[in-house]
Amino acid sequence: MNTPGTAAATRAEYCVIACAEAWRGDGEVLASPMGAVPSVGARLARLTFAPELLLTDGEATIVGPDGEVEGWLPYRKHLTLVTGGRRHVMMGASQIDRFGNQNISCIGDWEQPARQLLGVRGAPVNTLNNPVSYWIPRHSPRVFVERVDMVCGVGYDRAQAAGPSATRFHRIPQVVSDLGVFDFATPDRSMRLASVHPGVTVEMVQEATGFQLTVPADVPYTRDPTPAELALIREVIDPSGTRNREVRA
């Protein structure tokens, strides 16, 4: 494992950096972050290495990193972006499995669940029509499970089984948790440990995961934020520290 850098960053700020990296190289696409840390990450990406990224207020306008209105996004235009693969969503997950199938609907059997959650919502459309990454602030075996109780967001195995109509725009660039970053860069498109945040070990990640991860021989640390990025996070984007309420480490 590589030696971590010396940037005086918190775990939450490493998570922000990891979320921002999800949009690197996307070009002019609509970023749809869900959660405080992904939202800070998307704004950081826009202000630094992804100036073409489009940000939305979640309703009907395109906004800048400071929230100033930059354009109008009527619903029909939003749907065009969704169905054409020109949006990159970062969603949450109550459960996620080794192939990236996501559950936000219920825990337990669908006919009589032990717990009712948000419901399927737009997860199937998102995952089949545009790139979807995931942000999970509490990494545990209850979230990273062998098999999700209900498929909401479609994973690589199910998309492949459905054929070209499902795989055309399907892509899960990465999963970010409070322990590390994960991708699906494996022959069978199962989850791989791409990096761990400083202070976290591979063993800690595997113990908190309910299935066997693919683990490279040398797992790097999540990259350090630059001093300029830390200044943007702390002084411009999130001076009130909302990121620290999602990540407590």
C-alpha positions in Angstrom: 0.0 0.0 0.0 1.3 3.5 -0.8 2.1 6.0 1.9 -0.5 8.7 2.4 0.3 12.3 1.8 0.6 15.0 4.4 -2.4 17.2 3.5 -4.2 18.3 6.6 -7.5 17.0 5.4 -10.4 15.3 7.3 -12.0 12.1 6.3 -15.0 14.0 5.0 -12.7 16.1 2.8 -11.1 13.0 1.3 -14.7 11.8 0.6 -15.4 15.1 -1.1 -12.3 14.7 -3.3 -13.3 11.1 -4.2 -16.8 12.2 -5.1 -15.5 15.1 -7.2 -13.3 12.6 -9.1 -16.4 10.7 -10.3 -17.1 13.6 -12.7 -13.6 13.9 -14.0 -13.5 13.7 -17.8 -17.3 13.7 -18.2 -17.4 17.0 -20.2 -20.6 18.9 -20.6 -23.0 16.7 -18.6 -25.5 17.5 -15.9 -24.3 16.5 -12.5 -27.0 15.3 -10.1 -25.4 14.8 -6.7 -27.6 13.5 -3.8 -26.3 14.3 -0.4 -24.0 16.9 1.2 -20.7 15.4 0.4 -21.5 14.6 -3.3 -22.9 18.2 -3.7 -19.7 19.7 -2.4 -17.7 17.3 -4.6 -19.7 18.3 -7.7 -19.2 22.0 -7.0 -15.5 21.5 -6.4 -15.1 19.6 -9.7 -16.8 22.5 -11.5 -14.5 25.0 -9.9 -11.3 23.1 -10.7 -10.9 20.3 -13.3 -14.4 20.1 -14.8 -15.4 23.6 -15.8 -17.9 22.3 -18.4 -19.9 20.4 -15.8 -23.5 21.6 -15.5 -25.0 22.0 -12.0 -28.7 22.2 -11.2 -30.7 23.4 -8.3 -32.7 20.2 -8.6 -35.7 21.9 -10.0 -35.7 24.0 -13.1 -32.5 26.0 -13.4 -28.8 25.6 -14.2 -26.7 27.2 -11.5 -23.1 28.1 -10.9 -21.0 26.7 -8.0 -22.2 29.7 -5.9 -25.9 29.0 -6.7 -26.3 31.9 -9.1 -28.7 31.1 -11.9 -26.9 30.4 -15.2 -29.8 29.1 -17.3 -33.2 27.5 -17.6 -33.7 23.8 -17.5 -37.3 22.9 -18.4 -38.5 19.4 -17.6 -38.6 18.3 -21.2 -34.9 19.3 -21.6 -34.0 17.5 -18.4 -35.6 14.3 -19.7 -33.6 14.6 -22.9 -30.4 14.7 -20.9 -31.5 11.7 -18.9 -32.5 9.4 -21.8 -29.5 10.4 -23.9 -26.8 9.6 -21.3 -25.9 13.3 -20.8 -26.4 13.2 -17.0 -24.2 11.7 -14.3 -26.1 11.0 -11.0 -24.5 10.2 -7.7 -27.2 8.4 -5.7 -27.3 6.9 -2.2 -27.9 3.2 -1.5 -29.5 1.4 1.4 -28.0 -1.8 -0.1 -25.6 -2.4 -2.9 -24.1 -5.8 -4.1 -20.9 -6.9 -5.8 -22.3 -6.1 -9.3 -23.6 -2.7 -8.4 -27.3 -3.5 -8.0 -28.8 -1.0 -5.6 -31.8 -1.0 -3.3 -33.5 2.0 -1.8 -37.0 0.5 -1.6 -37.3 -2.0 1.2 -35.5 -4.3 3.6 -36.7 -7.9 3.7 -39.1 -9.7 1.4 -40.9 -7.4 -1.0 -44.4 -8.9 -0.1 -43.9 -8.3 3.6 -40.8 -6.1 4.2 -39.2 -5.6 7.6 -38.7 -2.0 6.7 -40.2 0.3 4.0 -37.7 2.8 2.5 -38.0 5.5 -0.2 -39.3 3.3 -2.9 -37.8 2.5 -6.3 -38.2 6.2 -7.5 -36.1 6.9 -10.6 -33.3 4.4 -9.9 -34.1 2.1 -12.9 -34.3 4.9 -15.4 -31.2 6.6 -14.0 -29.0 3.4 -14.2 -30.2 2.4 -17.7 -30.0 5.8 -19.3 -27.0 7.6 -17.8 -23.9 7.0 -15.7 -24.7 6.5 -12.0 -22.2 6.6 -9.1 -23.0 6.0 -5.5 -22.2 7.7 -2.2 -22.5 5.7 1.0 -21.6 7.6 4.2 -21.7 4.5 6.5 -19.9 1.5 5.1 -21.1 -1.7 6.7 -22.1 -5.3 5.9 -25.8 -4.2 6.1 -25.2 -1.9 3.1 -22.6 -3.8 1.1 -24.5 -7.1 0.8 -24.2 -10.3 -1.1 -27.6 -9.8 -2.7 -29.9 -6.8 -2.5 -33.4 -7.5 -1.2 -34.9 -5.6 -4.1 -33.2 -4.3 -7.3 -33.9 -0.6 -7.8 -30.7 0.6 -9.5 -29.5 -1.9 -12.1 -26.1 -3.5 -11.7 -23.7 -4.8 -14.4 -24.9 -8.4 -14.2 -28.6 -7.6 -14.7 -27.9 -5.0 -17.4 -25.8 -7.6 -19.3 -28.5 -10.2 -19.0 -31.1 -7.7 -20.4 -29.1 -7.1 -23.5 -27.9 -4.1 -25.7 -31.0 -2.0 -24.9 -30.0 -2.0 -21.2 -26.2 -1.7 -21.7 -26.2 1.2 -24.2 -25.9 3.9 -21.6 -25.4 1.8 -18.4 -22.3 2.7 -16.5 -21.3 2.8 -12.8 -18.1 4.8 -12.7 -17.5 4.5 -9.0 -18.9 3.9 -5.5 -17.5 6.1 -2.7 -17.9 5.3 1.0 -16.5 6.7 4.2 -13.8 4.0 3.9 -12.7 4.1 0.3 -13.5 4.2 -3.4 -14.7 1.2 -5.5 -15.1 0.5 -9.2 -16.0 -2.4 -11.4 -12.8 -2.6 -13.4 -12.7 -6.4 -13.3 -13.4 -9.1 -16.0 -16.8 -10.0 -14.6 -17.7 -6.4 -13.6 -17.7 -7.2 -9.9 -16.7 -4.6 -7.3 -13.1 -3.8 -6.9 -11.4 -1.8 -4.1 -9.8 1.2 -6.0 -8.4 3.2 -3.0 -8.8 3.5 0.7 -8.9 6.8 2.6 -6.0 7.6 4.9 -6.4 5.9 8.2 -8.3 3.0 6.7 -6.8 -0.4 5.9 -7.8 -3.0 3.3 -8.7 -5.3 6.2 -11.1 -2.8 7.7 -12.8 -2.4 4.3 -13.2 -6.1 3.8 -14.5 -6.7 7.3 -17.2 -4.0 6.7 -18.3 -5.6 3.4 -20.7 -8.5 3.1 -19.1 -10.0 0.1 -15.6 -10.7 -1.2 -14.1 -7.7 -2.9 -11.6 -7.8 -5.7 -8.5 -6.4 -4.1 -5.4 -5.5 -6.1 -1.9 -6.3 -4.8 -1.2 -2.6 -4.2 -4.2 -0.5 -3.1 -3.4 3.2 -3.1 -4.7 5.9 -0.8 -7.4 8.3 -2.1 -5.5 11.2 -3.5 -4.8 14.2 -1.3 -6.7 17.4 -1.8 -4.4 20.3 -2.9 -4.1 23.4 -0.7 -6.3 25.2 -3.3 -9.0 22.6 -3.1 -9.0 22.6 0.7 -9.4 26.4 0.6 -12.3 26.1 -1.8 -14.0 23.4 0.3 -13.6 25.2 3.6 -13.9 28.8 2.7 -16.1 29.0 -0.5 -18.2 25.9 -1.1 -18.9 24.5 2.4 -17.9 27.0 5.1 -20.6 25.8 7.4 -19.2 22.3 7.4 -22.2 20.2 6.2 -19.7 17.6 4.9 -18.7 16.8 8.5 -22.3 15.9 9.5 -22.3 13.1 6.9 -18.8 11.8 7.7 -17.9 11.6 11.4 -14.5 10.0 11.2 
